[in-house]
Amino acid sequence: MNLVRREPTLLLSAVSGLLAIVVSFGFDALSAEQAGLIVAVLSAVIGLVNAVAVRPISPAAFTGFIAAGAALLTSYGLNFTQEQVGSVQVAVVALLALITRMSVTPVSDPRPNSDVVG
């Protein structure tokens, strides 16, 4: 089973969450605003890649938009610390991944998951 082809939403969401943690905890030179902006851009790009990898496009695009907005809100609107931005982003991405995954099918391998023997 090729994970990239069968589960693009979960794989991309895991990457997004890991990148949010790396940016938020790994760079002491970044301010919370800078970390939030980087995480928002990464979330938007990963959301776009996910939207291309699944059908229908709208749930994946919407959740990418929400994840990017959450990163911006926590860093600019709510005055969170750099670490809190990353933590909130991981929680948002995980929740949205579960919701999106139930609503989309991979473009490259549209078989239902129940058909996979593993």
Phi, psi and omega per residue, in radians:
M1 nan 2.242 3.138
N2 -1.621 1.861 -3.055
L3 -1.034 -0.664 -3.124
V4 -1.112 -0.691 -3.128
R5 -1.376 -0.619 -3.045
R6 -1.509 -0.539 -3.051
E7 -2.349 1.030 -3.105
P8 -1.108 -0.616 -3.117
T9 -1.134 -0.832 -3.131
L10 -1.182 -0.729 3.135
L11 -1.112 -0.835 -3.134
L12 -1.152 -0.614 3.092
S13 -1.184 -0.660 3.075
A14 -1.110 -0.746 3.091
V15 -1.079 -0.762 3.133
S16 -1.061 -0.782 3.121
G17 -1.116 -0.745 3.113
L18 -1.118 -0.733 3.108
L19 -1.123 -0.655 3.111
A20 -1.094 -0.729 3.112
I21 -1.156 -0.776 -3.140
V22 -1.056 -0.811 -3.134
V23 -1.135 -0.742 -3.046
S24 -1.304 -0.599 -3.086
F25 -1.878 -0.277 -2.995
G26 -1.630 -0.222 -3.070
F27 -2.206 1.708 -3.124
D28 -1.196 -0.353 -3.097
A29 -1.337 -0.219 -3.116
L30 -1.509 2.483 2.982
S31 -1.432 2.944 3.103
A32 -1.063 -0.645 3.129
E33 -1.162 -0.751 3.124
Q34 -1.135 -0.772 3.112
A35 -1.073 -0.742 3.123
G36 -1.091 -0.712 3.116
L37 -1.147 -0.748 3.115
I38 -1.102 -0.791 3.135
V39 -1.112 -0.684 3.113
A40 -1.111 -0.763 3.124
V41 -1.127 -0.781 3.102
L42 -1.057 -0.735 3.122
S43 -1.106 -0.724 3.128
A44 -1.139 -0.760 -3.139
V45 -1.150 -0.780 3.129
I46 -1.149 -0.644 3.053
G47 -1.085 -0.681 3.096
L48 -1.153 -0.780 3.101
V49 -1.069 -0.729 3.101
N50 -1.107 -0.722 3.129
A51 -1.082 -0.589 3.107
V52 -1.277 -0.517 -3.038
A53 -1.498 -0.173 -3.072
V54 -2.310 2.891 3.029
R55 -2.314 2.467 -0.149
P56 -1.199 2.761 -3.069
I57 -1.280 -0.664 -2.951
S58 -0.999 -0.748 3.129
P59 -1.099 -0.714 -3.137
A60 -1.200 -0.724 3.117
A61 -1.148 -0.719 3.136
F62 -1.107 -0.786 -3.125
T63 -1.199 -0.574 3.031
G64 -1.110 -0.708 3.100
F65 -1.122 -0.757 3.133
I66 -1.139 -0.740 3.135
A67 -1.101 -0.748 3.109
A68 -1.136 -0.734 3.115
G69 -1.116 -0.654 3.110
A70 -1.116 -0.702 3.112
A71 -1.123 -0.746 3.124
L72 -1.172 -0.714 -3.134
L73 -1.112 -0.776 -3.115
T74 -1.187 -0.559 -3.090
S75 -1.554 -0.565 -3.088
Y76 -1.861 -0.582 -3.053
G77 -1.631 -0.560 -3.040
L78 -1.904 -0.050 3.071
N79 1.002 0.873 3.079
F80 -1.455 2.838 3.035
T81 -1.337 2.941 3.134
Q82 -1.012 -0.739 -3.128
E83 -1.198 -0.655 3.119
Q84 -1.164 -0.629 3.084
V85 -1.023 -0.853 3.136
G86 -1.095 -0.721 -3.130
S87 -1.152 -0.787 3.098
V88 -1.107 -0.713 -3.126
Q89 -1.094 -0.734 3.120
V90 -1.096 -0.739 3.119
A91 -1.117 -0.759 3.127
V92 -1.115 -0.806 -3.125
V93 -1.099 -0.730 -3.141
A94 -1.099 -0.792 3.126
L95 -1.118 -0.804 -3.135
L96 -1.161 -0.569 3.103
A97 -1.105 -0.741 3.120
L98 -1.126 -0.724 3.129
I99 -1.174 -0.806 -3.101
T100 -1.150 -0.732 -3.069
R101 -1.031 -0.559 3.122
M102 -1.324 -0.250 -3.018
S103 -1.880 -0.098 -3.034
V104 -2.263 2.849 3.089
T105 -2.252 2.393 3.105
P106 -1.057 2.447 3.131
V107 -1.196 -0.741 -3.010
S108 -1.337 -0.340 -3.090
D109 -2.615 1.388 -2.976
P110 -1.385 0.224 3.110
R111 -1.162 2.536 3.047
P112 -1.113 2.591 -3.128
N113 -1.062 -0.479 -3.113
S114 -1.188 -0.306 3.117
D115 -1.389 -0.236 -3.066
V116 -1.462 2.208 3.076
V117 -1.689 2.228 -3.060
G118 -2.681 nan nan
